[in-house]
């Protein structure tokens, strides 16, 4: 009996030691996790529940030199649903049903088609639950009133102000101004800085693209500004629970003032009318562009907020190719505007400006007759350099150009920038500086006197 009692005491002692060791391990583990590693756990929890929401900046404006607005921003009002406030008791299906019914009633109140699918709602709840769900954009005053009426029956509906890009000039200087689109968040440099990313409008063509950003290294803002942000705490499903930091306001983009003169631009557009062509007016003393028009043009108003597919197809299929900027992307023979450069070449070659030739209305070069504008009246008569420039006499420049030959002309044209980009901020087609080598390579024939004659009057 005594031996049995001793064994029983031993077993109790061993069991007590095991229990003590187990509780000791638990206590040590709790101390390690809660005290020693507590701050790191707290930081991890914070990362999981705190969300940084990006607030895009307002885009800068574009002005002409006389301060006429070419690109501006205007308020845009949207019907937005805050899904965190629309959750219903029970399963997720009840919440989705509630949201769908609210959208349907809102569509009736604003008299618009309901294009929001159930899948779109689910996708937003899964990917961007902390952001409002935009249902209708660009609301008018009557539609805003309709949204407020529906909001009295449902939780979480609000009219949210935003801004959109507008182009008051419409088809005036459309090729120069360009248009914007919302930037792709996946390609954004600061995508990793924000959990919920609301993108900026990004310039896609024209000056909107050229001046979108100036210098990333020096942080000089172009038309696109610097974003602000809001810090919020969300629940386990990603819905906003509490705002931790109120809006840190973004820095708006800088305005751009061009050298374009509005009245000159209007005159250029009027002169072109419905004809296909290009018009460029420069300040001779500075080289500043005072007017630049390409015809036919297109209405930039249709590009904001987004160009409809049918409108884009109409532009693409138009035989007049209105999307082409003929001022910079078209390539043309310069014509008589090259004659002053030929005149400089003649002077540089030692020819006296007073030296004369007789214009009888045409020059015969290599057996081919090239007419002057005066051929119907028998020619200009006696011409020197000054009078030849005044009356744009072909005979004078053809005969003297052939006399000095191709090489001096090429040197002068090259020094004037022919065949090189102008350096303007917009996309351009580089011109052609002709040469013997170019003709042989592309046409398989050698340069001849007839080519020099045509070059001397800006043709060929």
C-alpha positions as CSV (number, residue, x, y, z in Angstrom):
1,X,0.0,0.0,0.0
2,X,2.8,2.4,0.9
3,X,4.6,1.6,-2.3
4,X,1.4,2.4,-4.3
5,X,1.1,5.8,-2.5
6,X,4.7,6.6,-3.3
7,X,4.2,5.9,-7.0
8,X,1.0,8.0,-7.0
9,X,2.9,11.0,-5.5
10,X,5.7,10.6,-8.1
11,X,3.2,10.7,-10.9
12,X,1.5,13.8,-9.5
13,X,4.9,15.5,-9.1
14,X,5.9,14.6,-12.7
15,X,2.5,15.8,-14.0
16,X,2.9,19.0,-12.0
17,X,6.4,19.6,-13.4
18,X,5.1,19.0,-17.0
19,X,2.2,21.4,-16.5
20,X,4.5,24.0,-14.9
21,X,7.0,23.7,-17.8
22,X,4.1,24.0,-20.3
23,X,2.7,27.1,-18.6
24,X,6.2,28.6,-18.3
25,X,6.8,28.1,-22.0
26,X,3.5,29.8,-22.8
27,X,4.3,32.7,-20.5
28,X,7.7,33.2,-22.0
29,X,6.3,33.0,-25.5
30,X,3.6,35.5,-24.6
31,X,6.2,37.8,-23.2
32,X,8.4,37.4,-26.3
33,X,5.6,38.1,-28.7
34,X,3.8,40.8,-26.8
35,X,6.6,42.7,-25.1
36,X,9.8,41.9,-27.1
37,X,8.2,41.8,-30.5
38,X,5.2,43.9,-29.8
39,X,6.4,47.1,-31.6
40,X,7.1,45.1,-34.8
41,X,3.7,43.4,-34.6
42,X,2.1,46.8,-34.1
43,X,3.9,48.2,-37.2
44,X,2.7,45.2,-39.2
45,X,-0.9,45.6,-38.1
46,X,-0.7,49.3,-38.9
47,X,0.6,48.5,-42.4
48,X,-2.3,46.1,-42.9
49,X,-5.0,48.5,-41.8
50,X,-3.7,52.0,-42.8
51,X,-4.2,53.0,-46.4
52,X,-2.7,56.0,-48.3
53,X,-5.1,57.5,-50.9
54,X,-3.6,59.5,-53.7
55,X,-5.3,62.9,-54.5
56,X,-4.4,64.1,-58.1
57,X,-3.4,67.7,-58.7
58,X,-5.2,70.2,-60.9
59,X,-3.6,70.6,-64.3
60,X,-2.1,73.8,-65.4
61,X,-3.7,76.0,-68.0
62,X,-2.4,76.9,-71.5
63,X,-2.6,80.5,-72.7
64,X,-1.7,82.4,-75.9
65,X,0.7,85.3,-75.6
66,X,-2.3,87.7,-75.3
67,X,-3.7,85.5,-72.5
68,X,-6.5,83.8,-74.4
69,X,-7.2,80.4,-72.8
70,X,-6.5,77.4,-75.0
71,X,-6.8,74.6,-72.3
72,X,-8.6,75.0,-69.0
73,X,-10.2,73.0,-66.2
74,X,-13.9,73.1,-65.2
75,X,-15.8,71.6,-62.4
76,X,-17.4,68.2,-63.1
77,X,-19.9,66.6,-60.7
78,X,-20.3,62.9,-60.4
79,X,-22.7,60.6,-58.5
80,X,-20.5,58.4,-56.2
81,X,-21.4,55.5,-53.9
82,X,-19.5,55.0,-50.7
83,X,-19.8,51.3,-50.4
84,X,-18.6,51.1,-46.8
85,X,-21.8,53.0,-45.8
86,X,-24.0,50.8,-48.0
87,X,-23.2,47.5,-46.3
88,X,-26.3,45.5,-45.3
89,X,-26.7,43.0,-42.4
90,X,-26.1,39.4,-43.5
91,X,-24.1,38.1,-46.4
92,X,-22.3,40.1,-49.1
93,X,-25.0,39.3,-51.6
94,X,-27.5,41.5,-49.7
95,X,-25.1,44.4,-49.9
96,X,-24.6,44.0,-53.7
97,X,-28.4,43.7,-54.2
98,X,-28.8,46.9,-52.2
99,X,-26.2,48.7,-54.3
100,X,-27.7,47.5,-57.6
101,X,-31.1,48.7,-56.6
102,X,-29.7,52.1,-55.6
103,X,-27.9,52.4,-58.9
104,X,-31.1,51.5,-60.8
105,X,-33.2,54.2,-58.9
106,X,-30.4,56.8,-59.4
107,X,-30.4,56.1,-63.1
108,X,-34.2,56.7,-63.2
109,X,-33.8,60.0,-61.2
110,X,-31.2,61.4,-63.6
111,X,-32.9,59.9,-66.7
112,X,-29.8,58.0,-67.9
113,X,-29.2,54.4,-68.9
114,X,-27.9,52.1,-66.2
115,X,-24.7,50.6,-67.6
116,X,-23.2,49.4,-64.3
117,X,-23.1,45.6,-64.1
118,X,-23.0,43.4,-61.0
119,X,-19.5,42.3,-61.9
120,X,-18.3,45.9,-61.9
121,X,-19.6,46.4,-58.4
122,X,-17.9,43.1,-57.2
123,X,-14.7,44.1,-58.9
124,X,-14.6,47.5,-57.2
125,X,-15.4,45.9,-53.8
126,X,-12.5,43.5,-54.3
127,X,-9.9,45.9,-55.8
128,X,-10.7,49.4,-54.5
129,X,-13.1,49.1,-51.6
130,X,-11.6,52.2,-49.9
131,X,-12.5,54.5,-52.9
132,X,-15.9,55.8,-53.8
133,X,-17.6,54.0,-56.7
134,X,-18.4,56.5,-59.5
135,X,-21.7,55.7,-61.1
136,X,-22.5,58.7,-63.3
137,X,-20.2,61.6,-64.5
138,X,-20.7,65.1,-65.7
139,X,-24.0,65.7,-64.0
140,X,-26.1,68.8,-64.9
141,X,-28.1,70.8,-62.4
142,X,-31.3,68.8,-62.9
143,X,-29.4,65.5,-62.6
144,X,-27.7,66.7,-59.4
145,X,-31.1,67.4,-57.9
146,X,-32.2,63.9,-58.9
147,X,-29.2,62.3,-57.2
148,X,-29.9,64.2,-54.0
149,X,-33.5,62.9,-54.2
150,X,-32.3,59.3,-54.4
151,X,-29.8,59.9,-51.7
152,X,-32.6,60.5,-49.2
153,X,-33.7,56.8,-49.7
154,X,-30.3,55.2,-49.6
155,X,-27.1,55.4,-47.5
156,X,-23.7,56.3,-49.0
157,X,-24.8,58.3,-52.1
158,X,-23.1,61.7,-52.7
159,X,-22.4,64.2,-55.4
160,X,-18.6,64.6,-55.6
161,X,-17.0,67.6,-57.4
162,X,-14.0,67.0,-59.6
163,X,-12.4,68.8,-62.5
164,X,-12.0,67.9,-66.2
165,X,-10.0,69.3,-69.0
166,X,-11.8,71.5,-71.5
167,X,-10.6,73.2,-74.7
168,X,-12.5,76.5,-75.3
169,X,-10.8,77.0,-78.7
170,X,-12.3,73.7,-80.0
171,X,-10.8,73.3,-83.5
172,X,-8.5,76.4,-83.4
173,X,-4.9,75.2,-82.9
174,X,-6.1,71.6,-82.0
175,X,-3.0,70.0,-83.5
176,X,-0.8,72.3,-81.3
177,X,-2.7,71.9,-78.0
178,X,-3.2,68.2,-78.0
179,X,-5.3,66.3,-75.4
180,X,-5.1,64.3,-72.2
181,X,-6.1,60.9,-70.8
182,X,-6.0,59.5,-67.3
183,X,-2.5,58.1,-66.7
184,X,-2.1,54.3,-66.4
185,X,-1.4,53.6,-62.7
186,X,0.6,50.5,-63.6
187,X,3.2,52.7,-65.4
188,X,3.3,55.5,-62.7
189,X,6.6,56.2,-60.9
190,X,4.8,56.7,-57.6
191,X,2.5,53.7,-57.8
192,X,4.2,52.1,-54.9
193,X,3.7,55.1,-52.6
194,X,-0.1,54.7,-52.5
195,X,-2.4,51.9,-51.8
196,X,-5.4,53.5,-53.5
197,X,-4.2,55.2,-56.7
198,X,-6.3,58.0,-58.3
199,X,-4.3,58.9,-61.5
200,X,-3.6,62.4,-63.0
201,X,-4.7,63.4,-66.4
202,X,-1.6,62.9,-68.7
203,X,-0.8,64.7,-71.9
204,X,-1.0,62.3,-74.9
205,X,-0.3,64.7,-77.8
206,X,0.7,68.2,-78.7
207,X,1.7,70.7,-76.0
208,X,-0.3,68.8,-73.4
209,X,2.3,66.0,-73.8
210,X,5.4,68.2,-74.5
211,X,4.9,70.2,-71.3
212,X,3.3,67.5,-69.2
213,X,6.5,67.4,-67.0
214,X,9.6,69.6,-67.3
215,X,12.3,68.0,-65.2
216,X,12.0,65.0,-62.9
217,X,15.5,65.6,-61.4
218,X,14.9,69.2,-60.5
219,X,11.2,68.7,-59.5
220,X,10.0,71.5,-61.8
221,X,6.3,71.1,-62.3
222,X,5.0,71.2,-65.8
223,X,1.3,71.1,-66.6
224,X,1.0,68.1,-64.3
225,X,1.3,69.0,-60.6
226,X,2.3,67.0,-57.6
227,X,-0.3,64.8,-55.9
228,X,-1.6,65.2,-52.3
229,X,-2.8,62.3,-50.2
230,X,-5.2,61.2,-47.4
231,X,-4.4,58.6,-44.7
232,X,-7.2,56.3,-43.6
233,X,-7.7,53.3,-41.5
234,X,-9.7,50.4,-43.0
235,X,-11.4,47.4,-41.6
236,X,-10.7,43.7,-42.4
237,X,-12.6,44.0,-45.7
238,X,-10.8,47.2,-46.8
239,X,-13.7,49.7,-46.1
240,X,-12.7,53.0,-44.6
241,X,-13.2,53.0,-40.9
242,X,-11.5,56.3,-39.8
243,X,-9.6,59.1,-41.4
244,X,-6.2,59.4,-39.7
245,X,-4.8,62.4,-41.7
246,X,-7.0,64.8,-43.5
247,X,-6.3,65.8,-47.1
248,X,-2.7,67.0,-47.7
249,X,-3.5,69.3,-50.6
250,X,-1.8,68.6,-54.0
251,X,0.4,71.2,-55.7
252,X,-1.3,72.4,-58.9
253,X,0.5,72.2,-62.3
254,X,2.1,75.3,-63.8
255,X,0.4,77.4,-66.4
256,X,2.0,77.6,-69.9
257,X,2.1,80.9,-71.9
258,X,2.8,80.4,-75.6
259,X,4.2,82.7,-78.3
260,X,1.0,82.2,-80.3
261,X,-1.1,85.3,-80.9
262,X,-4.8,84.6,-80.7
263,X,-5.9,87.0,-83.4
264,X,-3.2,85.8,-85.8
265,X,-4.3,82.2,-85.1
266,X,-7.9,83.1,-85.9
267,X,-6.8,84.8,-89.2
268,X,-4.7,81.7,-90.2
269,X,-7.6,79.4,-89.5
270,X,-10.0,81.7,-91.5
271,X,-7.6,81.9,-94.5
272,X,-7.3,78.1,-94.7
273,X,-11.0,77.6,-94.5
274,X,-12.0,74.1,-95.6
275,X,-8.9,73.6,-97.8
276,X,-6.2,71.1,-97.0
277,X,-3.0,73.0,-96.1
278,X,-0.8,74.5,-93.5
279,X,-0.1,78.1,-92.3
280,X,2.8,79.2,-90.2
281,X,3.6,82.8,-89.1
282,X,7.0,83.5,-87.4
283,X,8.4,86.6,-85.8
284,X,11.4,87.3,-88.1
285,X,13.5,88.9,-85.3
286,X,13.1,86.1,-82.7
287,X,11.8,83.1,-84.6
288,X,8.8,82.9,-82.3
289,X,5.7,81.1,-83.7
290,X,2.9,83.6,-83.9
291,X,0.4,81.4,-85.7
292,X,0.4,77.8,-86.7
293,X,-2.6,76.2,-88.3
294,X,-3.3,72.9,-90.0
295,X,-6.4,72.2,-92.1
296,X,-8.6,70.3,-91.8
297,X,-8.7,70.3,-88.0
298,X,-10.9,68.6,-85.4
299,X,-12.8,69.5,-82.3
300,X,-10.8,69.0,-79.2
301,X,-14.0,69.2,-77.1
302,X,-14.8,65.7,-78.3
303,X,-11.6,64.4,-76.7
304,X,-12.7,65.3,-73.2
305,X,-13.3,63.4,-71.1
306,X,-12.8,60.6,-73.7
307,X,-13.2,60.3,-77.4
308,X,-16.0,58.1,-78.5
309,X,-15.0,55.1,-80.6
310,X,-17.3,56.1,-83.4
311,X,-15.8,59.7,-83.5
312,X,-12.3,58.2,-83.6
313,X,-13.2,55.9,-86.5
314,X,-14.7,58.9,-88.4
315,X,-11.4,60.8,-88.0
316,X,-9.3,57.9,-89.1
317,X,-11.4,57.2,-92.1
318,X,-11.7,60.8,-93.2
319,X,-9.8,61.0,-96.6
320,X,-8.6,64.5,-95.7
321,X,-6.6,63.0,-92.7
322,X,-7.5,65.7,-90.1
323,X,-5.4,64.1,-87.4
324,X,-2.2,64.9,-89.3
325,X,-0.5,68.2,-88.3
326,X,0.5,69.4,-91.7
327,X,2.6,72.3,-90.3
328,X,5.1,69.9,-88.8
329,X,4.4,66.4,-90.1
330,X,3.9,67.2,-93.7
331,X,6.9,67.4,-96.1
332,X,6.7,69.9,-99.0
333,X,9.0,71.5,-101.6
334,X,9.8,75.0,-100.1
335,X,9.2,76.8,-103.4
336,X,10.2,80.5,-103.8
337,X,10.8,81.1,-100.1
338,X,14.2,79.4,-100.7
339,X,15.3,82.2,-103.1
340,X,16.7,84.5,-100.4
341,X,19.1,81.7,-99.4
342,X,20.1,81.3,-103.0
343,X,20.7,85.0,-103.2
344,X,23.0,84.8,-100.2
345,X,24.8,81.9,-101.9
346,X,25.4,84.0,-105.0
347,X,26.7,86.9,-102.9
348,X,29.0,84.6,-100.9
349,X,30.3,83.2,-104.2
350,X,31.5,86.6,-105.3
351,X,28.6,87.7,-107.5
352,X,27.7,91.3,-107.4
353,X,24.0,92.1,-106.4
354,X,23.9,94.6,-109.3
355,X,24.9,92.0,-111.9
356,X,22.1,91.6,-114.3
357,X,20.5,88.9,-116.5
358,X,17.6,89.1,-118.9
359,X,14.4,87.2,-118.1
360,X,12.4,86.2,-121.2
361,X,9.9,84.1,-119.2
362,X,11.6,80.7,-119.3
363,X,15.0,79.0,-119.0
364,X,16.0,75.9,-121.0
365,X,18.2,73.6,-118.9
366,X,19.3,70.2,-120.3
367,X,16.8,70.5,-123.0
368,X,13.9,71.1,-120.6
369,X,12.1,74.5,-120.5
370,X,11.3,75.8,-117.0
371,X,8.9,78.7,-117.0
372,X,9.0,81.9,-114.9
373,X,5.8,83.3,-113.4
374,X,6.1,86.1,-116.0
375,X,6.1,83.8,-119.1
376,X,2.7,85.0,-120.4
377,X,3.9,88.6,-120.8
378,X,7.3,87.7,-122.2
379,X,9.4,87.8,-119.0
380,X,10.5,90.3,-116.4
381,X,13.1,91.8,-118.6
382,X,16.4,92.9,-117.0
383,X,16.8,91.6,-113.4
384,X,19.5,92.0,-110.7
385,X,19.4,90.3,-107.3
386,X,17.2,92.9,-105.6
387,X,14.6,93.0,-108.4
388,X,14.7,89.2,-108.8
389,X,13.9,88.8,-105.1
390,X,11.1,91.4,-105.4
391,X,9.4,89.7,-108.4
392,X,10.5,86.1,-107.6
393,X,12.1,85.7,-110.9
394,X,12.8,82.1,-111.8
395,X,15.1,82.8,-114.7
396,X,17.5,84.8,-112.6
397,X,17.9,82.2,-109.9
398,X,18.0,79.2,-112.3
399,X,20.7,80.6,-114.5
400,X,22.9,81.9,-111.7
401,X,22.3,78.8,-109.6
402,X,23.5,76.6,-112.4
403,X,26.5,78.9,-112.9
404,X,27.8,78.5,-109.3
405,X,26.8,74.8,-109.1
406,X,25.4,72.6,-106.4
407,X,28.1,72.6,-103.7
408,X,27.9,76.3,-102.6
409,X,24.1,76.0,-102.5
410,X,24.2,72.9,-100.3
411,X,26.7,74.7,-97.9
412,X,24.3,77.6,-97.5
413,X,21.2,75.5,-97.1
414,X,22.9,73.4,-94.5
415,X,24.0,76.5,-92.6
416,X,20.3,77.7,-92.6
417,X,19.2,74.4,-91.0
418,X,17.6,72.8,-94.0
419,X,17.3,69.1,-93.5
420,X,17.4,69.4,-89.7
421,X,14.8,69.5,-87.0
422,X,13.6,73.0,-86.0
423,X,13.8,72.2,-82.3
424,X,10.2,73.0,-81.7
425,X,8.6,71.1,-78.8
426,X,6.1,69.2,-80.9
427,X,6.7,66.1,-83.1
428,X,8.0,67.0,-86.5
429,X,9.2,65.4,-89.7
430,X,12.8,66.3,-90.6
431,X,13.2,68.0,-93.9
432,X,15.5,66.9,-96.7
433,X,18.9,68.4,-97.6
434,X,19.4,67.2,-101.2
435,X,22.8,66.0,-102.4
436,X,24.4,64.0,-105.1
437,X,24.8,61.0,-102.8
438,X,21.1,61.1,-101.8
439,X,19.8,61.1,-105.4
440,X,22.1,58.3,-106.4
441,X,21.1,56.2,-103.4
442,X,17.3,56.7,-103.6
443,X,16.7,57.3,-107.4
444,X,19.7,55.4,-108.9
445,X,20.6,58.3,-111.1
446,X,23.4,61.0,-110.9
447,X,22.8,64.6,-110.1
448,X,22.6,66.9,-113.2
449,X,22.2,70.5,-114.1
450,X,18.4,70.3,-114.3
451,X,18.3,69.2,-110.6
452,X,20.4,72.2,-109.7
453,X,18.0,74.5,-111.6
454,X,15.0,73.1,-109.8
455,X,16.8,73.3,-106.4
456,X,17.5,77.0,-107.1
457,X,13.8,77.8,-107.1
458,X,12.8,75.5,-104.3
459,X,11.5,72.6,-106.4
460,X,12.5,69.1,-107.2
